[in-house]
Amino acid sequence: MLKKLLSDEDGAQVIEYALIIAAISIALVLALQPLLLGTGIGALVTRVVTCLTGTCS
């Protein structure tokens, strides 16, 4: 019975997908961190609003 339990690989794919999603999530958090922590996001939003109102240089 123990051999059957150890050779069962049904849940392996779920764990692999979870690890891939976790790695992508961590990468996104690290990549977007400068925008969220500083004035980067505010400056970005201001620039977009300025360009949408037609006064973009």
C-alpha positions in Angstrom: 0.0 0.0 0.0 2.9 2.4 0.8 4.4 1.7 -2.7 1.1 2.6 -4.4 0.9 5.8 -2.4 4.5 6.8 -3.2 4.0 6.1 -6.9 0.8 8.0 -7.2 1.5 11.2 -9.3 -2.1 12.6 -9.7 -1.4 15.8 -7.6 2.0 16.5 -9.1 0.6 18.7 -12.0 -1.4 20.8 -9.6 1.7 21.5 -7.5 3.8 22.3 -10.6 1.1 24.8 -11.8 0.9 26.4 -8.3 4.7 26.9 -8.3 4.7 28.5 -11.7 1.9 30.9 -10.7 3.8 31.7 -7.5 7.0 32.5 -9.4 5.1 34.7 -11.9 3.3 36.5 -9.1 6.6 37.2 -7.3 8.2 38.5 -10.5 5.2 40.8 -11.1 5.3 42.2 -7.6 9.1 42.9 -7.9 8.7 44.4 -11.3 5.8 46.7 -10.3 7.1 47.7 -6.9 8.9 50.9 -8.0 5.6 52.2 -9.5 3.6 51.4 -6.5 5.9 52.6 -3.7 7.1 56.0 -5.0 5.7 58.8 -7.0 6.1 56.7 -10.1 2.4 55.7 -10.4 1.2 59.3 -9.7 3.5 60.7 -12.3 2.4 58.0 -14.8 -1.3 58.8 -14.2 -0.6 62.5 -14.5 1.2 62.0 -17.8 -1.6 59.8 -19.2 -4.2 62.4 -18.2 -2.2 65.2 -19.7 -1.8 63.3 -23.0 -5.5 62.4 -23.1 -6.6 66.0 -22.6 -4.6 67.0 -25.7 -1.8 69.0 -24.1 0.8 66.3 -24.4 4.2 67.4 -25.6 
